[in-house]
Amino acid sequence: MKRIALFINSLQKGGSERVMVNLAEYFYNQKYDVILVTQYKRENEYELLPQIRRIYSEPKEEALTGSRMKNFLLRFRLLRDIWKNYQPDIILSFLGKNNLMAIATAAFLPAKVAVSVRGEPTMEYEGRLMQFLAKRMFRFADGVILQTERAKEFFPKAVRKKSVILKNPLNPVFLEQKPVLQRDNVIVAAGRLDENKNHIMLIHAFVRIAGEYPEMKLVIYGEGELRERLTALVAEKELSDRIMLPGSIDHVAEEIARAKIFALTSNTEGMPNSIIEAMVLGTPVISTDCPCGGPAALIEDGVNGLLVPVGDAYALADAMRKLLSDKELAHKIGENGRKLAKELAPENVDREWMEYLTQRL
């Protein structure tokens, strides 16, 4: 029985974390021995099958010292000990520094290491030092999994040669939703309330159309450090009765399925699960055409969605007007979006991940 160790910061609700949980459960159901290694346990996490063992790689607080170097070495040894004790055949790591740690701590061990960059590489590896390390250390990975062809351009030829584009498996919950006949007068967004998701742009765009479409409301699902700032902005615009921030909810698929528009306003994205899920539900999607090209890889502008420039609230407002004023266009875009369901069905995409990790590495 092959042993697979999956490594990520936490299981806090987000696109990468959901993919990691989906893959862990798929490998387990395919009779692989699976462990999931996280640094932390956070609030508001995805649930993991109880049969899958979860191991924490972060040292206990009392073991940490005032020395950054000593703390780094402690984390390094703990993670390496996990690999030595579990003896995985494959280590799959997601995101930023985790990828560098996975490569370094597994050096000279029998395990194959695959690292996955989930977004724009220059954002996932900020600063010259981190970008230098990523470009150099990824040469020693056995596999490099990227989200888009555009992301490959960041890496040198030696890394590009061993890289592969693998799609995100669709959350089965979104395939279970039945098409709705009557949509609510709501524009929805879902994601962490942080700078990158740029919900400020979304609020400003909604303000521009609010007077023209007094029946419409905006609902932004998610939690994050910008909640107070966004709430204050909504109050400043005197739209607290029409712009809601209800936090994270379990039945978000039902809310997206009933909405007239799903909007994603990120500054950068890899292959955004939220867009995929909204399209599969038949909800017309508007997205920023952000690096590293994930939305543009999914959306053919005007056919199965609308693309707008990053940070352009005026263009976003115009796109909203286009869908709200043209029911035929909105219906066409929604129906074309549904066609992604077959391409990204979990049984197909999960199998591609398994084949890559277990047969080609």
C-alpha positions as CSV (number, residue, x, y, z in Angstrom):
1,M,0.0,0.0,0.0
2,K,1.4,3.4,-1.0
3,R,1.8,6.0,1.6
4,I,0.9,9.6,0.8
5,A,1.6,12.6,3.1
6,L,-0.2,15.8,2.4
7,F,1.3,19.1,3.8
8,I,-0.4,22.5,4.2
9,N,-0.6,25.2,6.9
10,S,-4.1,24.5,8.2
11,L,-7.5,23.4,7.0
12,Q,-9.0,26.9,7.4
13,K,-11.7,27.4,4.9
14,G,-10.2,28.4,1.5
15,G,-9.8,27.1,-2.0
16,S,-6.4,25.4,-1.5
17,E,-7.4,23.8,1.8
18,R,-10.6,22.4,0.3
19,V,-8.7,20.8,-2.6
20,M,-6.3,19.3,-0.1
21,V,-9.1,17.8,2.0
22,N,-10.8,16.5,-1.2
23,L,-7.6,14.8,-2.3
24,A,-6.9,13.3,1.1
25,E,-10.3,11.7,1.2
26,Y,-10.1,10.5,-2.4
27,F,-6.7,8.8,-1.8
28,Y,-8.1,7.2,1.4
29,N,-11.1,5.9,-0.5
30,Q,-8.7,4.5,-3.1
31,K,-7.1,2.4,-0.4
32,Y,-3.9,4.5,0.0
33,D,-2.4,5.1,3.4
34,V,-2.9,8.9,4.0
35,I,-1.7,11.3,6.6
36,L,-2.4,15.1,6.5
37,V,0.2,17.3,8.1
38,T,-0.6,20.8,9.1
39,Q,1.3,23.4,11.1
40,Y,-1.8,24.6,13.0
41,K,-5.4,23.9,13.8
42,R,-7.5,27.0,13.1
43,E,-11.1,28.0,13.7
44,N,-13.6,27.5,11.0
45,E,-11.8,24.6,9.3
46,Y,-13.0,22.0,6.8
47,E,-13.9,18.7,8.3
48,L,-11.6,15.7,7.6
49,L,-12.7,12.1,7.6
50,P,-11.9,10.8,11.1
51,Q,-10.1,7.8,9.6
52,I,-7.4,10.1,8.1
53,R,-4.7,10.8,10.6
54,R,-3.8,14.4,11.1
55,I,-0.3,15.4,12.4
56,Y,0.8,18.8,13.6
57,S,4.3,20.0,12.6
58,E,4.4,23.2,14.6
59,P,6.4,23.0,17.9
60,K,4.7,23.6,21.1
61,E,4.7,27.2,22.2
62,E,6.8,26.5,25.3
63,A,9.5,24.9,23.1
64,L,10.0,28.1,21.0
65,T,12.7,30.5,21.9
66,G,13.6,34.2,21.1
67,S,16.0,33.0,18.4
68,R,14.5,32.8,14.9
69,M,17.3,30.5,13.7
70,K,16.7,28.1,16.6
71,N,13.0,28.1,16.0
72,F,13.5,27.4,12.3
73,L,15.8,24.5,13.1
74,L,13.3,23.1,15.6
75,R,10.5,23.2,13.0
76,F,12.9,21.7,10.4
77,R,13.7,18.7,12.7
78,L,10.1,18.1,13.7
79,L,8.9,18.0,10.1
80,R,11.8,15.8,9.0
81,D,11.1,13.4,11.9
82,I,7.5,13.2,10.7
83,W,8.7,12.0,7.3
84,K,11.2,9.6,8.9
85,N,8.6,8.1,11.1
86,Y,5.8,7.8,8.6
87,Q,8.1,6.9,5.6
88,P,5.8,8.2,2.9
89,D,6.3,7.2,-0.7
90,I,5.0,10.6,-1.8
91,I,4.9,14.0,-0.1
92,L,2.5,16.5,-1.7
93,S,2.9,20.1,-0.4
94,F,0.7,23.1,-1.1
95,L,1.6,26.8,-0.9
96,G,4.6,29.1,-0.4
97,K,7.1,28.3,2.3
98,N,5.5,24.9,2.9
99,N,6.8,23.8,-0.5
100,L,10.4,24.9,0.3
101,M,10.2,23.2,3.7
102,A,8.9,20.0,2.1
103,I,11.8,19.9,-0.4
104,A,14.4,20.7,2.3
105,T,13.2,18.4,5.0
106,A,12.8,15.4,2.7
107,A,16.3,15.8,1.2
108,F,18.1,12.4,1.0
109,L,15.0,10.5,2.2
110,P,13.4,7.9,-0.2
111,A,10.1,9.9,-0.5
112,K,9.2,11.6,-3.8
113,V,8.3,15.3,-3.3
114,A,5.7,17.1,-5.3
115,V,5.1,20.8,-4.7
116,S,2.1,22.8,-5.8
117,V,2.0,26.6,-6.4
118,R,-1.7,27.6,-6.0
119,G,-1.6,31.2,-7.2
120,E,0.5,33.9,-8.8
121,P,4.1,32.8,-8.0
122,T,5.4,36.3,-7.4
123,M,2.7,36.8,-4.8
124,E,3.1,33.3,-3.2
125,Y,6.9,34.0,-3.0
126,E,7.2,37.7,-2.2
127,G,10.5,39.4,-2.2
128,R,13.8,38.7,-4.0
129,L,15.0,36.1,-1.5
130,M,11.9,34.0,-1.5
131,Q,11.7,34.1,-5.3
132,F,15.3,33.1,-5.6
133,L,14.8,30.2,-3.3
134,A,11.7,29.0,-5.1
135,K,13.4,29.1,-8.5
136,R,16.5,27.2,-7.1
137,M,14.9,24.7,-4.7
138,F,12.1,23.7,-7.1
139,R,14.8,22.0,-9.2
140,F,15.1,19.4,-6.5
141,A,11.4,18.6,-6.4
142,D,10.3,15.5,-8.2
143,G,7.2,17.2,-9.4
144,V,5.9,20.7,-9.7
145,I,2.1,21.3,-10.0
146,L,0.9,24.6,-11.2
147,Q,-2.6,26.1,-11.9
148,T,-2.0,27.9,-15.2
149,E,0.4,28.0,-18.1
150,R,1.1,31.6,-17.2
151,A,2.5,30.6,-13.8
152,K,5.2,28.5,-15.6
153,E,6.8,31.7,-17.0
154,F,8.1,32.6,-13.5
155,F,10.3,29.5,-13.3
156,P,13.5,28.6,-15.1
157,K,13.6,26.0,-17.9
158,A,14.7,23.2,-15.6
159,V,11.6,23.7,-13.4
160,R,9.2,24.2,-16.3
161,K,10.3,20.9,-17.7
162,K,9.1,19.0,-14.7
163,S,6.0,21.0,-14.1
164,V,2.4,20.0,-14.9
165,I,-0.9,21.8,-14.9
166,L,-3.5,19.9,-12.9
167,K,-7.1,21.2,-12.4
168,N,-8.9,21.5,-9.1
169,P,-11.4,18.8,-8.5
170,L,-14.9,20.2,-8.1
171,N,-16.6,19.9,-4.7
172,P,-19.3,17.3,-5.2
173,V,-21.7,19.5,-3.2
174,F,-22.0,21.8,-6.1
175,L,-23.0,19.0,-8.5
176,E,-25.9,18.1,-6.2
177,Q,-27.6,21.4,-6.6
178,K,-30.6,21.4,-8.9
179,P,-31.0,24.3,-11.4
180,V,-33.2,27.1,-10.1
181,L,-36.0,28.5,-12.2
182,Q,-36.2,31.9,-10.5
183,R,-33.1,33.7,-9.2
184,D,-33.1,36.0,-6.3
185,N,-32.2,39.7,-6.7
186,V,-28.8,39.2,-5.2
187,I,-25.2,39.5,-6.3
188,V,-22.9,37.2,-4.3
189,A,-19.2,36.9,-3.6
190,A,-17.4,34.3,-1.5
191,G,-13.9,34.3,-0.1
192,R,-11.7,35.5,2.6
193,L,-12.1,39.1,3.6
194,D,-8.6,40.2,2.8
195,E,-6.7,42.7,0.6
196,N,-6.3,40.2,-2.2
197,K,-10.0,39.5,-2.7
198,N,-10.5,43.2,-3.1
199,H,-14.1,43.3,-1.8
200,I,-13.7,47.1,-1.5
201,M,-13.7,47.2,-5.3
202,L,-16.9,45.1,-5.3
203,I,-18.7,47.4,-2.9
204,H,-17.7,50.5,-4.9
205,A,-19.1,48.9,-8.1
206,F,-22.3,48.0,-6.4
207,V,-22.7,51.5,-5.1
208,R,-22.6,52.7,-8.7
209,I,-25.5,50.5,-9.8
210,A,-27.5,50.6,-6.5
211,G,-29.7,53.5,-7.6
212,E,-30.5,52.0,-11.0
213,Y,-31.4,48.6,-9.5
214,P,-33.0,49.3,-6.1
215,E,-34.3,45.7,-5.8
216,M,-30.7,44.3,-5.9
217,K,-28.7,43.3,-2.8
218,L,-25.0,42.4,-2.4
219,V,-24.0,39.5,-0.1
220,I,-20.3,38.8,0.6
221,Y,-19.7,35.4,2.3
222,G,-16.5,34.8,4.2
223,E,-14.4,35.9,7.2
224,G,-11.1,37.8,7.5
225,E,-9.1,40.7,8.8
226,L,-10.9,43.3,6.7
227,R,-14.4,42.7,8.2
228,E,-14.4,45.9,10.2
229,R,-13.1,48.0,7.3
230,L,-15.7,46.6,4.9
231,T,-18.5,47.1,7.4
232,A,-17.4,50.7,7.9
233,L,-17.4,51.3,4.2
234,V,-20.9,49.9,3.8
235,A,-22.1,52.1,6.6
236,E,-20.4,55.1,5.0
237,K,-22.2,54.5,1.7
238,E,-25.5,54.2,3.7
239,L,-26.2,50.7,2.2
240,S,-26.2,48.5,5.3
241,D,-29.7,47.3,4.4
242,R,-28.5,46.2,1.0
243,I,-24.9,45.0,1.4
244,M,-24.5,42.1,3.9
245,L,-21.5,40.3,5.3
246,P,-23.0,37.2,6.9
247,G,-19.6,35.4,7.5
248,S,-18.9,31.9,6.4
249,I,-21.9,29.5,6.1
250,D,-22.1,25.8,5.4
251,H,-24.8,26.0,2.7
252,V,-23.1,28.6,0.5
253,A,-23.7,26.5,-2.7
254,E,-27.5,27.1,-2.2
255,E,-27.0,30.8,-2.0
256,I,-24.8,31.0,-5.0
257,A,-27.2,28.8,-7.0
258,R,-30.1,31.3,-6.4
259,A,-28.1,34.5,-7.1
260,K,-28.3,36.5,-10.3
261,I,-24.5,37.2,-10.4
262,F,-21.4,35.8,-8.8
263,A,-18.5,38.2,-8.6
264,L,-14.8,37.6,-8.0
265,T,-12.7,40.7,-7.7
266,S,-9.3,39.3,-6.7
267,N,-6.0,41.0,-7.4
268,T,-4.4,37.6,-8.0
269,E,-5.8,34.1,-8.2
270,G,-4.6,30.6,-9.3
271,M,-7.4,28.5,-10.5
272,P,-10.3,29.9,-8.3
273,N,-12.6,27.2,-7.0
274,S,-15.3,29.8,-6.3
275,I,-15.6,30.7,-10.0
276,I,-15.7,27.0,-11.0
277,E,-18.4,26.3,-8.5
278,A,-20.6,29.3,-9.5
279,M,-20.3,28.4,-13.2
280,V,-21.3,24.8,-12.6
281,L,-24.3,26.1,-10.7
282,G,-25.3,28.1,-13.8
283,T,-24.9,31.4,-12.0
284,P,-23.5,34.1,-14.4
285,V,-20.0,35.0,-13.3
286,I,-18.0,38.3,-13.5
287,S,-14.3,38.1,-12.6
288,T,-11.2,40.2,-12.7
289,D,-8.8,39.1,-15.4
290,C,-6.1,38.7,-12.7
291,P,-2.7,37.0,-12.8
292,C,-1.7,34.2,-13.0
293,G,-4.5,33.7,-15.5
294,G,-6.8,31.3,-13.7
295,P,-10.1,33.2,-14.4
296,A,-9.1,33.8,-18.1
297,A,-8.4,30.0,-18.4
298,L,-12.0,29.3,-17.3
299,I,-13.9,32.2,-18.8
300,E,-14.3,33.1,-22.5
301,D,-15.4,36.7,-22.2
302,G,-19.0,37.2,-23.2
303,V,-19.6,33.4,-23.7
304,N,-19.5,31.7,-20.3
305,G,-18.7,34.7,-18.1
306,L,-17.4,38.3,-18.1
307,L,-13.9,39.5,-17.5
308,V,-13.0,43.0,-16.2
309,P,-9.6,44.6,-15.4
310,V,-8.1,44.2,-11.9
311,G,-9.1,47.1,-9.6
312,D,-11.6,48.7,-12.1
313,A,-14.8,49.3,-10.2
314,Y,-16.3,51.2,-13.2
315,A,-15.8,48.2,-15.5
316,L,-17.3,45.9,-12.9
317,A,-20.3,48.1,-12.5
318,D,-20.8,48.1,-16.3
319,A,-20.5,44.3,-16.4
320,M,-23.2,44.1,-13.7
321,R,-25.5,46.4,-15.7
322,K,-24.9,44.2,-18.8
323,L,-26.1,41.0,-17.0
324,L,-28.9,42.7,-15.1
325,S,-30.4,44.5,-18.1
326,D,-30.1,41.5,-20.6
327,K,-31.8,38.4,-19.2
328,E,-31.1,36.5,-22.4
329,L,-27.3,37.1,-22.2
330,A,-27.3,36.2,-18.5
331,H,-29.1,33.0,-19.2
332,K,-26.7,32.1,-22.1
333,I,-23.7,32.8,-19.9
334,G,-25.1,30.7,-17.0
335,E,-25.9,27.7,-19.3
336,N,-22.5,27.8,-21.0
337,G,-20.9,27.9,-17.6
338,R,-22.6,24.6,-16.6
339,K,-20.5,22.8,-19.2
340,L,-17.5,22.9,-16.9
341,A,-19.2,20.3,-14.7
342,K,-18.2,17.4,-16.9
343,E,-14.6,18.6,-17.4
344,L,-14.0,19.1,-13.7
345,A,-16.0,16.2,-12.3
346,P,-14.2,15.0,-9.2
347,E,-13.9,11.4,-10.4
348,N,-12.0,12.6,-13.4
349,V,-9.8,15.3,-11.9
350,D,-9.0,13.3,-8.7
351,R,-7.9,10.4,-10.9
352,E,-5.6,12.7,-12.8
353,W,-3.9,13.8,-9.6
354,M,-3.6,10.2,-8.4
355,E,-2.1,9.1,-11.7
356,Y,0.4,11.9,-11.7
357,L,1.5,11.3,-8.1
358,T,1.6,7.5,-8.1
359,Q,2.6,6.6,-11.7
360,R,4.6,9.5,-13.2
361,L,6.7,10.7,-10.3
